[in-house]
Amino acid sequence: MATLSFFYFGGVIVLTAVLVVALRNPIYSVIALLLMFFHVAGLFITLHAEFLAVVQIIVYAGAILVLYLFVVMLLNLKRDDSYQRQVWLGVSLGLLGLAEIVYVVLTAGRATGPAIARTTQVAAAGAPAASVTPGNTEAVGMALYTTYLFPFEVASLILLVAMIGAILLVKKGIMGPEAGPLRESK
Amino acid sequence: MVPLSYYMILSAIVFLTGLVGVLIRRNIIILLLSIELMLNATNINFVAFAYYLNNIAGQVFVFFALTVAAAEVAVGLAIILALYRGKATVNVEDLNMMKW
């Protein structure tokens, strides 16, 4: 059952990821990415990260993808944007990197086989104990607000900087009339 | 039980798909979508390791990666809008103002 759900979610994730890159209409690409985010959330649920699955759907599918769709429809793009000339170079580079990573993962799995097996044994042994410990959301919250409190505050600063930056970039006339070559072609 | 290496290979496939997308596409919005693909690949890896090593820290790091992704989207789309307002194109080959 776990294997089946992994292969379902993994297969759809790979398929939609390829579609995001391959489709020529940007709106179809965004919809494919939306489908991928839902399946990544499903994969998170099979890995017992329920809180992250919900956050994934709310933040990625709810906020980020809607922003993308707004921009794609606002710009009213034509359909005829083609690939770069060196498309085969890029694809072969990607396949080379994929072969490399698969090779490394498989050989490392063989070399440290007992270690991984021990880890999974620990995880299996910890499973009954985990059912006694608090739920996933509570565990994430405990780690986030105690051990990782300072990174959490830094993350809020990043969001503030992004908000100010986005407003500054798109607001007309905020930079003054002499705003460089971007403005004079208007 | 699914081995950990399956998750790593899935994550590698998604990451390299994003990388190839950045290399071969001309539309700058698709380039940003490909960066989202790469960030999601790292998230899959983080959550898989958090589960198999029985450590919640991996999930906390996904939270931070999500924050950075949201900030990147906001600023990146603002840059695209500013570019489109000036140059009326989203093709990266037409954006060569800084070429000497």
Interface residues (C-beta under 8 A of the other chain):
Chain A: A2 T3 F6 G10 I13 V14 A17 V18 V20 V21 P26 S29 V30 L33 M36 F37 V40 L43 F44 L47 H48 A49 F51 L52 V55 Q56 V59 Y60 A63 I64 L67 Y68 V71 V72 L74 L75 L77 D81 S82 Y83 Q84 Q86 V87 L89 G90 V91 L93 G94 G97 L98 I101 V102 V105 L106 G109 I116 T119 T120 V122 A123 A124 G126 A130 N136 A139 V140 M142 A143 L144 T147 Y148 P151 A155 I158 L159 V161 A162 M163 G165 A166 I167 L169 V170 P181 L182 R183 S185 K186
Chain B: M1 V2 P3 L4 S5 Y6 Y7 M8 I9 L10 A12 I13 V14 L16 T17 G18 L19 V20 G21 L23 I24 R25 R26 N27 I29 I30 L32 L33 S34 E36 L37 N40 N43 I44 V47 A48 A50 Y51 Y52 L53 N54 I56 A57 Q59 V60 V62 F63 F64 L66 T67 V68 A69 A70 A71 E72 V73 A74 V75 L77 A78 I79 I80 L81 A82 L83 Y84 R85 G86 K87 V90 N91 E93 M97
